[in-house]
Amino acid sequence: MQRKNYYIPEPIVEDLEEIANERDVPVAELVRQALAEFIKREKAKAG
């Protein structure tokens, strides 16, 4: 796994933190899941 730095707007960070707390998971895990779903949808559109 690679470590990356990205700038995320504060309202999105706040939403991510709220969801992470509700699910008792790290924000990083939510971001990984969201990116994986996005890539999956984009590949399905392209294929």
C-alpha positions, 0 to 999 in steps of 0.5 A: 500500500502506498501513502498519499496526501490529498487535499479534501474540502472541510465539509467532506472531511467532517462527513467522513469523520461522522460516518467513520465514528458511526461505523467505528472504522478509520476515515482512511478505510472509508476513503479506500472503500469509496475509491475502490467503488468509484474505480469499479464503476468507472471500469464498468462504464468503460468496458 
